[in-house]
Amino acid sequence: MSSESTIEYYRRIDKGVNEVYGGHAAGDLLIRSVNFAEIERCIRNEQWNTAAGMLTEAARDLERGGADFLIMATNTMHKVAPQLTEALSIPFLHIVDVAADAILTEDIQTVGVLGTKTTMEAPFYRDRFASHGIEVVTPDAEEREAVDTIIFDELTNGLVREDSRELYLSVIDTLTAKGAEGLVLGCTEIEMLVEQSDRPSVPMFDTTALHTERAIERCLSE
């Protein structure tokens, strides 16, 4: 939900539409950006009702503006997705459902998850995957803290550091040792740091790529 992920969503969707239609074609998009500092504060203070209210109003703005469906360019804030879907009459493309479809296509039942502490620890993410028959394994507490710190202090500010990349790769190795058959990049900024070529033997499910691909499909079908 930072500007880094918003820009990447916009770029990917426009590019995907243009690849089909060519010329100057681009996605017919409505973007409602929110002040990430306020969202980050809500996350840190666990003020989920406040965050839900902010995002629900933003989603209603998009619906009133004529949006046919909604995506939210974040994993963490899908914690409040139930409040959004209850307030909207347009479809909401849930990022976990999209990732689960890709995981099941690869016949994988157990995945490791990297993301914010909220994504790795709160039931909303694990339970949504479980509803698809997918088990989630996560890093230990110290690793979760380090992964979360890198997201908020570096990636959301556009900073990519080699030592942070090495730490993430070490955590990935730990998750595979715990039984993960694949890895969910469960934060829309993580793709800035690691990619499939870093660990070719471990299927990586980039939620940014998967979510935007599904959005492109919907754009083209409207």
mmCIF file of the C-alpha atoms, coordinates in Angstrom:
data_MODEL
# 
_entry.id   MODEL 
# 
loop_
_atom_site.group_PDB 
_atom_site.id 
_atom_site.type_symbol 
_atom_site.label_atom_id 
_atom_site.label_alt_id 
_atom_site.label_comp_id 
_atom_site.label_asym_id 
_atom_site.label_entity_id 
_atom_site.label_seq_id 
_atom_site.pdbx_PDB_ins_code 
_atom_site.Cartn_x 
_atom_site.Cartn_y 
_atom_site.Cartn_z 
_atom_site.occupancy 
_atom_site.B_iso_or_equiv 
_atom_site.pdbx_formal_charge 
_atom_site.auth_seq_id 
_atom_site.auth_comp_id 
_atom_site.auth_asym_id 
_atom_site.auth_atom_id 
_atom_site.pdbx_PDB_model_num 
ATOM 1   C CA . MET A 1 1   ? 0.000   0.000   0.000   1.00 0.00 ? 1   MET A CA 1 
ATOM 2   C CA . SER A 1 2   ? 3.066   2.217   0.000   1.00 0.00 ? 2   SER A CA 1 
ATOM 3   C CA . SER A 1 3   ? 3.754   4.321   -3.068  1.00 0.00 ? 3   SER A CA 1 
ATOM 4   C CA . GLU A 1 4   ? 6.299   1.681   -4.141  1.00 0.00 ? 4   GLU A CA 1 
ATOM 5   C CA . SER A 1 5   ? 3.655   -1.019  -4.509  1.00 0.00 ? 5   SER A CA 1 
ATOM 6   C CA . THR A 1 6   ? 1.043   1.372   -5.922  1.00 0.00 ? 6   THR A CA 1 
ATOM 7   C CA . ILE A 1 7   ? 3.427   2.428   -8.689  1.00 0.00 ? 7   ILE A CA 1 
ATOM 8   C CA . GLU A 1 8   ? 4.260   -1.199  -9.483  1.00 0.00 ? 8   GLU A CA 1 
ATOM 9   C CA . TYR A 1 9   ? 0.598   -2.216  -9.660  1.00 0.00 ? 9   TYR A CA 1 
ATOM 10  C CA . TYR A 1 10  ? -0.127  0.702   -11.991 1.00 0.00 ? 10  TYR A CA 1 
ATOM 11  C CA . ARG A 1 11  ? 2.864   -0.097  -14.202 1.00 0.00 ? 11  ARG A CA 1 
ATOM 12  C CA . ARG A 1 12  ? 2.097   -3.800  -14.459 1.00 0.00 ? 12  ARG A CA 1 
ATOM 13  C CA . ILE A 1 13  ? -1.595  -3.391  -15.230 1.00 0.00 ? 13  ILE A CA 1 
ATOM 14  C CA . ASP A 1 14  ? -1.011  -0.724  -17.867 1.00 0.00 ? 14  ASP A CA 1 
ATOM 15  C CA . LYS A 1 15  ? 1.714   -2.819  -19.473 1.00 0.00 ? 15  LYS A CA 1 
ATOM 16  C CA . GLY A 1 16  ? -0.482  -5.915  -19.492 1.00 0.00 ? 16  GLY A CA 1 
ATOM 17  C CA . VAL A 1 17  ? -3.334  -4.121  -21.228 1.00 0.00 ? 17  VAL A CA 1 
ATOM 18  C CA . ASN A 1 18  ? -0.970  -2.502  -23.709 1.00 0.00 ? 18  ASN A CA 1 
ATOM 19  C CA . GLU A 1 19  ? 0.554   -5.867  -24.627 1.00 0.00 ? 19  GLU A CA 1 
ATOM 20  C CA . VAL A 1 20  ? -2.884  -7.010  -25.768 1.00 0.00 ? 20  VAL A CA 1 
ATOM 21  C CA . TYR A 1 21  ? -4.124  -3.894  -27.552 1.00 0.00 ? 21  TYR A CA 1 
ATOM 22  C CA . GLY A 1 22  ? -0.851  -2.201  -28.538 1.00 0.00 ? 22  GLY A CA 1 
ATOM 23  C CA . GLY A 1 23  ? -0.398  1.417   -29.540 1.00 0.00 ? 23  GLY A CA 1 
ATOM 24  C CA . HIS A 1 24  ? -1.140  3.817   -26.720 1.00 0.00 ? 24  HIS A CA 1 
ATOM 25  C CA . ALA A 1 25  ? -3.614  1.495   -24.996 1.00 0.00 ? 25  ALA A CA 1 
ATOM 26  C CA . ALA A 1 26  ? -3.564  1.487   -21.199 1.00 0.00 ? 26  ALA A CA 1 
ATOM 27  C CA . GLY A 1 27  ? -5.727  0.260   -18.369 1.00 0.00 ? 27  GLY A CA 1 
ATOM 28  C CA . ASP A 1 28  ? -8.878  2.213   -17.542 1.00 0.00 ? 28  ASP A CA 1 
ATOM 29  C CA . LEU A 1 29  ? -8.008  2.590   -13.875 1.00 0.00 ? 29  LEU A CA 1 
ATOM 30  C CA . LEU A 1 30  ? -9.212  4.484   -10.850 1.00 0.00 ? 30  LEU A CA 1 
ATOM 31  C CA . ILE A 1 31  ? -6.533  4.788   -8.162  1.00 0.00 ? 31  ILE A CA 1 
ATOM 32  C CA . ARG A 1 32  ? -7.330  5.910   -4.636  1.00 0.00 ? 32  ARG A CA 1 
ATOM 33  C CA . SER A 1 33  ? -4.059  6.435   -2.802  1.00 0.00 ? 33  SER A CA 1 
ATOM 34  C CA . VAL A 1 34  ? -4.076  6.871   0.963   1.00 0.00 ? 34  VAL A CA 1 
ATOM 35  C CA . ASN A 1 35  ? -1.545  8.421   3.320   1.00 0.00 ? 35  ASN A CA 1 
ATOM 36  C CA . PHE A 1 36  ? 0.670   5.443   4.111   1.00 0.00 ? 36  PHE A CA 1 
ATOM 37  C CA . ALA A 1 37  ? 1.955   7.116   7.277   1.00 0.00 ? 37  ALA A CA 1 
ATOM 38  C CA . GLU A 1 38  ? -1.559  6.892   8.716   1.00 0.00 ? 38  GLU A CA 1 
ATOM 39  C CA . ILE A 1 39  ? -1.907  3.258   7.657   1.00 0.00 ? 39  ILE A CA 1 
ATOM 40  C CA . GLU A 1 40  ? 1.500   2.387   9.101   1.00 0.00 ? 40  GLU A CA 1 
ATOM 41  C CA . ARG A 1 41  ? 0.538   4.042   12.389  1.00 0.00 ? 41  ARG A CA 1 
ATOM 42  C CA . CYS A 1 42  ? -2.661  1.998   12.528  1.00 0.00 ? 42  CYS A CA 1 
ATOM 43  C CA . ILE A 1 43  ? -0.685  -1.194  11.928  1.00 0.00 ? 43  ILE A CA 1 
ATOM 44  C CA . ARG A 1 44  ? 1.855   -0.401  14.633  1.00 0.00 ? 44  ARG A CA 1 
ATOM 45  C CA . ASN A 1 45  ? -0.851  0.513   17.157  1.00 0.00 ? 45  ASN A CA 1 
ATOM 46  C CA . GLU A 1 46  ? -3.208  -2.267  16.057  1.00 0.00 ? 46  GLU A CA 1 
ATOM 47  C CA . GLN A 1 47  ? -5.950  0.269   15.334  1.00 0.00 ? 47  GLN A CA 1 
ATOM 48  C CA . TRP A 1 48  ? -7.676  -2.000  12.853  1.00 0.00 ? 48  TRP A CA 1 
ATOM 49  C CA . ASN A 1 49  ? -11.113 -0.414  13.105  1.00 0.00 ? 49  ASN A CA 1 
ATOM 50  C CA . THR A 1 50  ? -9.612  2.976   12.271  1.00 0.00 ? 50  THR A CA 1 
ATOM 51  C CA . ALA A 1 51  ? -7.758  1.505   9.316   1.00 0.00 ? 51  ALA A CA 1 
ATOM 52  C CA . ALA A 1 52  ? -10.876 -0.315  8.162   1.00 0.00 ? 52  ALA A CA 1 
ATOM 53  C CA . GLY A 1 53  ? -12.846 2.923   8.243   1.00 0.00 ? 53  GLY A CA 1 
ATOM 54  C CA . MET A 1 54  ? -10.230 4.771   6.193   1.00 0.00 ? 54  MET A CA 1 
ATOM 55  C CA . LEU A 1 55  ? -9.985  2.046   3.577   1.00 0.00 ? 55  LEU A CA 1 
ATOM 56  C CA . THR A 1 56  ? -13.720 1.447   3.399   1.00 0.00 ? 56  THR A CA 1 
ATOM 57  C CA . GLU A 1 57  ? -14.296 5.115   2.619   1.00 0.00 ? 57  GLU A CA 1 
ATOM 58  C CA . ALA A 1 58  ? -11.540 5.013   0.008   1.00 0.00 ? 58  ALA A CA 1 
ATOM 59  C CA . ALA A 1 59  ? -13.128 1.921   -1.542  1.00 0.00 ? 59  ALA A CA 1 
ATOM 60  C CA . ARG A 1 60  ? -16.520 3.624   -1.637  1.00 0.00 ? 60  ARG A CA 1 
ATOM 61  C CA . ASP A 1 61  ? -14.902 6.546   -3.461  1.00 0.00 ? 61  ASP A CA 1 
ATOM 62  C CA . LEU A 1 62  ? -13.785 4.118   -6.164  1.00 0.00 ? 62  LEU A CA 1 
ATOM 63  C CA . GLU A 1 63  ? -17.183 2.461   -6.373  1.00 0.00 ? 63  GLU A CA 1 
ATOM 64  C CA . ARG A 1 64  ? -18.893 5.847   -6.676  1.00 0.00 ? 64  ARG A CA 1 
ATOM 65  C CA . GLY A 1 65  ? -16.358 6.732   -9.369  1.00 0.00 ? 65  GLY A CA 1 
ATOM 66  C CA . GLY A 1 66  ? -17.519 3.826   -11.514 1.00 0.00 ? 66  GLY A CA 1 
ATOM 67  C CA . ALA A 1 67  ? -15.112 0.994   -10.647 1.00 0.00 ? 67  ALA A CA 1 
ATOM 68  C CA . ASP A 1 68  ? -16.288 -2.438  -11.818 1.00 0.00 ? 68  ASP A CA 1 
ATOM 69  C CA . PHE A 1 69  ? -14.177 -4.302  -9.276  1.00 0.00 ? 69  PHE A CA 1 
ATOM 70  C CA . LEU A 1 70  ? -11.659 -3.545  -6.537  1.00 0.00 ? 70  LEU A CA 1 
ATOM 71  C CA . ILE A 1 71  ? -8.135  -4.664  -5.732  1.00 0.00 ? 71  ILE A CA 1 
ATOM 72  C CA . MET A 1 72  ? -6.083  -3.539  -2.746  1.00 0.00 ? 72  MET A CA 1 
ATOM 73  C CA . ALA A 1 73  ? -2.331  -3.247  -3.421  1.00 0.00 ? 73  ALA A CA 1 
ATOM 74  C CA . THR A 1 74  ? -1.268  -4.708  -0.099  1.00 0.00 ? 74  THR A CA 1 
ATOM 75  C CA . ASN A 1 75  ? -1.252  -8.035  1.721   1.00 0.00 ? 75  ASN A CA 1 
ATOM 76  C CA . THR A 1 76  ? -1.281  -6.744  5.283   1.00 0.00 ? 76  THR A CA 1 
ATOM 77  C CA . MET A 1 77  ? -4.396  -4.631  4.930   1.00 0.00 ? 77  MET A CA 1 
ATOM 78  C CA . HIS A 1 78  ? -6.377  -7.597  3.660   1.00 0.00 ? 78  HIS A CA 1 
ATOM 79  C CA . LYS A 1 79  ? -6.842  -8.098  7.395   1.00 0.00 ? 79  LYS A CA 1 
ATOM 80  C CA . VAL A 1 80  ? -9.720  -5.627  7.045   1.00 0.00 ? 80  VAL A CA 1 
ATOM 81  C CA . ALA A 1 81  ? -10.991 -7.049  3.744   1.00 0.00 ? 81  ALA A CA 1 
ATOM 82  C CA . PRO A 1 82  ? -14.206 -8.372  5.359   1.00 0.00 ? 82  PRO A CA 1 
ATOM 83  C CA . GLN A 1 83  ? -15.220 -4.827  6.317   1.00 0.00 ? 83  GLN A CA 1 
ATOM 84  C CA . LEU A 1 84  ? -14.560 -3.620  2.773   1.00 0.00 ? 84  LEU A CA 1 
ATOM 85  C CA . THR A 1 85  ? -16.486 -6.390  1.061   1.00 0.00 ? 85  THR A CA 1 
ATOM 86  C CA . GLU A 1 86  ? -19.428 -5.869  3.409   1.00 0.00 ? 86  GLU A CA 1 
ATOM 87  C CA . ALA A 1 87  ? -19.570 -2.182  2.465   1.00 0.00 ? 87  ALA A CA 1 
ATOM 88  C CA . LEU A 1 88  ? -19.258 -2.670  -1.308  1.00 0.00 ? 88  LEU A CA 1 
ATOM 89  C CA . SER A 1 89  ? -21.545 -3.972  -4.017  1.00 0.00 ? 89  SER A CA 1 
ATOM 90  C CA . ILE A 1 90  ? -18.725 -4.533  -6.548  1.00 0.00 ? 90  ILE A CA 1 
ATOM 91  C CA . PRO A 1 91  ? -16.449 -7.620  -6.579  1.00 0.00 ? 91  PRO A CA 1 
ATOM 92  C CA . PHE A 1 92  ? -13.280 -7.604  -4.481  1.00 0.00 ? 92  PHE A CA 1 
ATOM 93  C CA . LEU A 1 93  ? -10.326 -9.637  -5.773  1.00 0.00 ? 93  LEU A CA 1 
ATOM 94  C CA . HIS A 1 94  ? -8.727  -11.062 -2.628  1.00 0.00 ? 94  HIS A CA 1 
ATOM 95  C CA . ILE A 1 95  ? -4.960  -11.412 -2.908  1.00 0.00 ? 95  ILE A CA 1 
ATOM 96  C CA . VAL A 1 96  ? -4.848  -14.725 -1.008  1.00 0.00 ? 96  VAL A CA 1 
ATOM 97  C CA . ASP A 1 97  ? -7.454  -16.333 -3.266  1.00 0.00 ? 97  ASP A CA 1 
ATOM 98  C CA . VAL A 1 98  ? -5.415  -15.370 -6.313  1.00 0.00 ? 98  VAL A CA 1 
ATOM 99  C CA . ALA A 1 99  ? -2.208  -16.734 -4.771  1.00 0.00 ? 99  ALA A CA 1 
ATOM 100 C CA . ALA A 1 100 ? -3.954  -19.933 -3.693  1.00 0.00 ? 100 ALA A CA 1 
ATOM 101 C CA . ASP A 1 101 ? -5.120  -20.600 -7.257  1.00 0.00 ? 101 ASP A CA 1 
ATOM 102 C CA . ALA A 1 102 ? -1.519  -20.415 -8.477  1.00 0.00 ? 102 ALA A CA 1 
ATOM 103 C CA . ILE A 1 103 ? -0.215  -22.589 -5.633  1.00 0.00 ? 103 ILE A CA 1 
ATOM 104 C CA . LEU A 1 104 ? -2.784  -25.327 -6.204  1.00 0.00 ? 104 LEU A CA 1 
ATOM 105 C CA . THR A 1 105 ? -1.997  -25.323 -9.918  1.00 0.00 ? 105 THR A CA 1 
ATOM 106 C CA . GLU A 1 106 ? 1.530   -26.397 -8.928  1.00 0.00 ? 106 GLU A CA 1 
ATOM 107 C CA . ASP A 1 107 ? 0.100   -29.162 -6.696  1.00 0.00 ? 107 ASP A CA 1 
ATOM 108 C CA . ILE A 1 108 ? 1.685   -27.617 -3.600  1.00 0.00 ? 108 ILE A CA 1 
ATOM 109 C CA . GLN A 1 109 ? 0.069   -28.045 -0.178  1.00 0.00 ? 109 GLN A CA 1 
ATOM 110 C CA . THR A 1 110 ? 2.554   -26.311 2.163   1.00 0.00 ? 110 THR A CA 1 
ATOM 111 C CA . VAL A 1 111 ? 4.012   -22.842 1.637   1.00 0.00 ? 111 VAL A CA 1 
ATOM 112 C CA . GLY A 1 112 ? 6.301   -20.548 3.549   1.00 0.00 ? 112 GLY A CA 1 
ATOM 113 C CA . VAL A 1 113 ? 5.173   -16.949 3.905   1.00 0.00 ? 113 VAL A CA 1 
ATOM 114 C CA . LEU A 1 114 ? 7.282   -13.807 4.064   1.00 0.00 ? 114 LEU A CA 1 
ATOM 115 C CA . GLY A 1 115 ? 5.507   -10.563 4.872   1.00 0.00 ? 115 GLY A CA 1 
ATOM 116 C CA . THR A 1 116 ? 4.870   -8.075  7.621   1.00 0.00 ? 116 THR A CA 1 
ATOM 117 C CA . LYS A 1 117 ? 4.474   -9.397  11.146  1.00 0.00 ? 117 LYS A CA 1 
ATOM 118 C CA . THR A 1 118 ? 0.735   -8.910  10.812  1.00 0.00 ? 118 THR A CA 1 
ATOM 119 C CA . THR A 1 119 ? 0.613   -11.040 7.683   1.00 0.00 ? 119 THR A CA 1 
ATOM 120 C CA . MET A 1 120 ? 2.833   -13.737 9.166   1.00 0.00 ? 120 MET A CA 1 
ATOM 121 C CA . GLU A 1 121 ? 1.211   -13.823 12.613  1.00 0.00 ? 121 GLU A CA 1 
ATOM 122 C CA . ALA A 1 122 ? -2.465  -12.860 12.344  1.00 0.00 ? 122 ALA A CA 1 
ATOM 123 C CA . PRO A 1 123 ? -4.985  -15.624 11.554  1.00 0.00 ? 123 PRO A CA 1 
ATOM 124 C CA . PHE A 1 124 ? -6.565  -13.844 8.564   1.00 0.00 ? 124 PHE A CA 1 
ATOM 125 C CA . TYR A 1 125 ? -3.818  -14.868 6.136   1.00 0.00 ? 125 TYR A CA 1 
ATOM 126 C CA . ARG A 1 126 ? -3.219  -18.398 7.414   1.00 0.00 ? 126 ARG A CA 1 
ATOM 127 C CA . ASP A 1 127 ? -6.943  -19.125 7.695   1.00 0.00 ? 127 ASP A CA 1 
ATOM 128 C CA . ARG A 1 128 ? -7.689  -17.886 4.184   1.00 0.00 ? 128 ARG A CA 1 
ATOM 129 C CA . PHE A 1 129 ? -5.047  -20.222 2.775   1.00 0.00 ? 129 PHE A CA 1 
ATOM 130 C CA . ALA A 1 130 ? -6.377  -23.042 4.958   1.00 0.00 ? 130 ALA A CA 1 
ATOM 131 C CA . SER A 1 131 ? -9.808  -22.584 3.366   1.00 0.00 ? 131 SER A CA 1 
ATOM 132 C CA . HIS A 1 132 ? -8.126  -23.582 0.096   1.00 0.00 ? 132 HIS A CA 1 
ATOM 133 C CA . GLY A 1 133 ? -6.435  -26.598 1.697   1.00 0.00 ? 133 GLY A CA 1 
ATOM 134 C CA . ILE A 1 134 ? -3.009  -24.945 1.911   1.00 0.00 ? 134 ILE A CA 1 
ATOM 135 C CA . GLU A 1 135 ? -0.852  -25.067 5.048   1.00 0.00 ? 135 GLU A CA 1 
ATOM 136 C CA . VAL A 1 136 ? 1.311   -22.065 5.968   1.00 0.00 ? 136 VAL A CA 1 
ATOM 137 C CA . VAL A 1 137 ? 4.674   -22.111 7.736   1.00 0.00 ? 137 VAL A CA 1 
ATOM 138 C CA . THR A 1 138 ? 6.322   -18.915 8.959   1.00 0.00 ? 138 THR A CA 1 
ATOM 139 C CA . PRO A 1 139 ? 9.735   -17.831 10.270  1.00 0.00 ? 139 PRO A CA 1 
ATOM 140 C CA . ASP A 1 140 ? 10.503  -17.838 13.988  1.00 0.00 ? 140 ASP A CA 1 
ATOM 141 C CA . ALA A 1 141 ? 9.858   -14.725 16.097  1.00 0.00 ? 141 ALA A CA 1 
ATOM 142 C CA . GLU A 1 142 ? 13.300  -13.180 15.662  1.00 0.00 ? 142 GLU A CA 1 
ATOM 143 C CA . GLU A 1 143 ? 13.233  -13.712 11.906  1.00 0.00 ? 143 GLU A CA 1 
ATOM 144 C CA . ARG A 1 144 ? 9.707   -12.294 11.665  1.00 0.00 ? 144 ARG A CA 1 
ATOM 145 C CA . GLU A 1 145 ? 10.881  -9.155  13.428  1.00 0.00 ? 145 GLU A CA 1 
ATOM 146 C CA . ALA A 1 146 ? 13.807  -8.755  11.019  1.00 0.00 ? 146 ALA A CA 1 
ATOM 147 C CA . VAL A 1 147 ? 11.663  -9.383  7.932   1.00 0.00 ? 147 VAL A CA 1 
ATOM 148 C CA . ASP A 1 148 ? 9.093   -6.838  9.137   1.00 0.00 ? 148 ASP A CA 1 
ATOM 149 C CA . THR A 1 149 ? 11.712  -4.195  9.930   1.00 0.00 ? 149 THR A CA 1 
ATOM 150 C CA . ILE A 1 150 ? 13.214  -4.455  6.451   1.00 0.00 ? 150 ILE A CA 1 
ATOM 151 C CA . ILE A 1 151 ? 9.787   -4.000  4.871   1.00 0.00 ? 151 ILE A CA 1 
ATOM 152 C CA . PHE A 1 152 ? 8.867   -0.871  6.811   1.00 0.00 ? 152 PHE A CA 1 
ATOM 153 C CA . ASP A 1 153 ? 12.266  0.765   7.212   1.00 0.00 ? 153 ASP A CA 1 
ATOM 154 C CA . GLU A 1 154 ? 13.673  -0.032  3.782   1.00 0.00 ? 154 GLU A CA 1 
ATOM 155 C CA . LEU A 1 155 ? 11.399  -1.439  1.077   1.00 0.00 ? 155 LEU A CA 1 
ATOM 156 C CA . THR A 1 156 ? 8.456   0.914   1.599   1.00 0.00 ? 156 THR A CA 1 
ATOM 157 C CA . ASN A 1 157 ? 10.974  3.745   1.254   1.00 0.00 ? 157 ASN A CA 1 
ATOM 158 C CA . GLY A 1 158 ? 12.417  2.324   -1.951  1.00 0.00 ? 158 GLY A CA 1 
ATOM 159 C CA . LEU A 1 159 ? 15.646  1.110   -0.302  1.00 0.00 ? 159 LEU A CA 1 
ATOM 160 C CA . VAL A 1 160 ? 17.155  -2.203  -1.422  1.00 0.00 ? 160 VAL A CA 1 
ATOM 161 C CA . ARG A 1 161 ? 20.187  -3.459  0.509   1.00 0.00 ? 161 ARG A CA 1 
ATOM 162 C CA . GLU A 1 162 ? 22.318  -6.504  -0.230  1.00 0.00 ? 162 GLU A CA 1 
ATOM 163 C CA . ASP A 1 163 ? 22.602  -7.522  3.424   1.00 0.00 ? 163 ASP A CA 1 
ATOM 164 C CA . SER A 1 164 ? 18.811  -7.472  3.705   1.00 0.00 ? 164 SER A CA 1 
ATOM 165 C CA . ARG A 1 165 ? 18.516  -9.625  0.592   1.00 0.00 ? 165 ARG A CA 1 
ATOM 166 C CA . GLU A 1 166 ? 20.918  -12.151 2.114   1.00 0.00 ? 166 GLU A CA 1 
ATOM 167 C CA . LEU A 1 167 ? 18.883  -12.215 5.317   1.00 0.00 ? 167 LEU A CA 1 
ATOM 168 C CA . TYR A 1 168 ? 15.695  -12.897 3.370   1.00 0.00 ? 168 TYR A CA 1 
ATOM 169 C CA . LEU A 1 169 ? 17.366  -15.714 1.445   1.00 0.00 ? 169 LEU A CA 1 
ATOM 170 C CA . SER A 1 170 ? 18.536  -17.244 4.717   1.00 0.00 ? 170 SER A CA 1 
ATOM 171 C CA . VAL A 1 171 ? 14.975  -17.123 6.039   1.00 0.00 ? 171 VAL A CA 1 
ATOM 172 C CA . ILE A 1 172 ? 13.736  -18.761 2.835   1.00 0.00 ? 172 ILE A CA 1 
ATOM 173 C CA . ASP A 1 173 ? 16.214  -21.596 3.370   1.00 0.00 ? 173 ASP A CA 1 
ATOM 174 C CA . THR A 1 174 ? 14.919  -22.016 6.922   1.00 0.00 ? 174 THR A CA 1 
ATOM 175 C CA . LEU A 1 175 ? 11.321  -22.196 5.701   1.00 0.00 ? 175 LEU A CA 1 
ATOM 176 C CA . THR A 1 176 ? 12.131  -24.883 3.146   1.00 0.00 ? 176 THR A CA 1 
ATOM 177 C CA . ALA A 1 177 ? 13.890  -26.837 5.892   1.00 0.00 ? 177 ALA A CA 1 
ATOM 178 C CA . LYS A 1 178 ? 10.611  -26.619 7.853   1.00 0.00 ? 178 LYS A CA 1 
ATOM 179 C CA . GLY A 1 179 ? 8.785   -28.302 4.991   1.00 0.00 ? 179 GLY A CA 1 
ATOM 180 C CA . ALA A 1 180 ? 7.700   -25.441 2.747   1.00 0.00 ? 180 ALA A CA 1 
ATOM 181 C CA . GLU A 1 181 ? 7.327   -26.678 -0.842  1.00 0.00 ? 181 GLU A CA 1 
ATOM 182 C CA . GLY A 1 182 ? 6.982   -23.143 -2.158  1.00 0.00 ? 182 GLY A CA 1 
ATOM 183 C CA . LEU A 1 183 ? 7.234   -19.576 -0.938  1.00 0.00 ? 183 LEU A CA 1 
ATOM 184 C CA . VAL A 1 184 ? 4.651   -16.797 -0.899  1.00 0.00 ? 184 VAL A CA 1 
ATOM 185 C CA . LEU A 1 185 ? 6.095   -13.310 -1.221  1.00 0.00 ? 185 LEU A CA 1 
ATOM 186 C CA . GLY A 1 186 ? 3.346   -12.024 1.037   1.00 0.00 ? 186 GLY A CA 1 
ATOM 187 C CA . CYS A 1 187 ? 4.171   -8.345  0.882   1.00 0.00 ? 187 CYS A CA 1 
ATOM 188 C CA . THR A 1 188 ? 3.794   -6.349  -2.298  1.00 0.00 ? 188 THR A CA 1 
ATOM 189 C CA . GLU A 1 189 ? 7.218   -4.741  -1.807  1.00 0.00 ? 189 GLU A CA 1 
ATOM 190 C CA . ILE A 1 190 ? 9.239   -7.952  -1.319  1.00 0.00 ? 190 ILE A CA 1 
ATOM 191 C CA . GLU A 1 191 ? 9.626   -8.480  -5.060  1.00 0.00 ? 191 GLU A CA 1 
ATOM 192 C CA . MET A 1 192 ? 12.037  -5.537  -4.923  1.00 0.00 ? 192 MET A CA 1 
ATOM 193 C CA . LEU A 1 193 ? 14.403  -7.683  -2.850  1.00 0.00 ? 193 LEU A CA 1 
ATOM 194 C CA . VAL A 1 194 ? 14.166  -11.330 -3.928  1.00 0.00 ? 194 VAL A CA 1 
ATOM 195 C CA . GLU A 1 195 ? 13.114  -13.123 -7.091  1.00 0.00 ? 195 GLU A CA 1 
ATOM 196 C CA . GLN A 1 196 ? 12.739  -16.650 -8.411  1.00 0.00 ? 196 GLN A CA 1 
ATOM 197 C CA . SER A 1 197 ? 16.282  -16.792 -9.772  1.00 0.00 ? 197 SER A CA 1 
ATOM 198 C CA . ASP A 1 198 ? 17.630  -16.381 -6.224  1.00 0.00 ? 198 ASP A CA 1 
ATOM 199 C CA . ARG A 1 199 ? 16.323  -19.835 -5.287  1.00 0.00 ? 199 ARG A CA 1 
ATOM 200 C CA . PRO A 1 200 ? 15.421  -21.653 -8.543  1.00 0.00 ? 200 PRO A CA 1 
ATOM 201 C CA . SER A 1 201 ? 14.475  -24.890 -6.771  1.00 0.00 ? 201 SER A CA 1 
ATOM 202 C CA . VAL A 1 202 ? 11.827  -23.221 -4.585  1.00 0.00 ? 202 VAL A CA 1 
ATOM 203 C CA . PRO A 1 203 ? 8.691   -22.081 -6.456  1.00 0.00 ? 203 PRO A CA 1 
ATOM 204 C CA . MET A 1 204 ? 8.004   -18.474 -5.500  1.00 0.00 ? 204 MET A CA 1 
ATOM 205 C CA . PHE A 1 205 ? 4.532   -16.988 -5.649  1.00 0.00 ? 205 PHE A CA 1 
ATOM 206 C CA . ASP A 1 206 ? 4.864   -13.240 -6.070  1.00 0.00 ? 206 ASP A CA 1 
ATOM 207 C CA . THR A 1 207 ? 1.569   -11.807 -4.862  1.00 0.00 ? 207 THR A CA 1 
ATOM 208 C CA . THR A 1 208 ? 2.147   -8.545  -6.731  1.00 0.00 ? 208 THR A CA 1 
ATOM 209 C CA . ALA A 1 209 ? 2.574   -10.361 -10.042 1.00 0.00 ? 209 ALA A CA 1 
ATOM 210 C CA . LEU A 1 210 ? -0.310  -12.763 -9.445  1.00 0.00 ? 210 LEU A CA 1 
ATOM 211 C CA . HIS A 1 211 ? -2.708  -10.078 -8.226  1.00 0.00 ? 211 HIS A CA 1 
ATOM 212 C CA . THR A 1 212 ? -2.005  -7.720  -11.115 1.00 0.00 ? 212 THR A CA 1 
ATOM 213 C CA . GLU A 1 213 ? -2.262  -10.555 -13.650 1.00 0.00 ? 213 GLU A CA 1 
ATOM 214 C CA . ARG A 1 214 ? -5.750  -11.372 -12.381 1.00 0.00 ? 214 ARG A CA 1 
ATOM 215 C CA . ALA A 1 215 ? -6.655  -7.683  -12.472 1.00 0.00 ? 215 ALA A CA 1 
ATOM 216 C CA . ILE A 1 216 ? -5.489  -7.495  -16.091 1.00 0.00 ? 216 ILE A CA 1 
ATOM 217 C CA . GLU A 1 217 ? -7.699  -10.465 -16.955 1.00 0.00 ? 217 GLU A CA 1 
ATOM 218 C CA . ARG A 1 218 ? -10.676 -8.699  -15.391 1.00 0.00 ? 218 ARG A CA 1 
ATOM 219 C CA . CYS A 1 219 ? -9.864  -5.435  -17.173 1.00 0.00 ? 219 CYS A CA 1 
ATOM 220 C CA . LEU A 1 220 ? -9.772  -7.223  -20.514 1.00 0.00 ? 220 LEU A CA 1 
ATOM 221 C CA . SER A 1 221 ? -13.040 -9.039  -19.851 1.00 0.00 ? 221 SER A CA 1 
ATOM 222 C CA . GLU A 1 222 ? -15.045 -5.931  -18.946 1.00 0.00 ? 222 GLU A CA 1 
# 
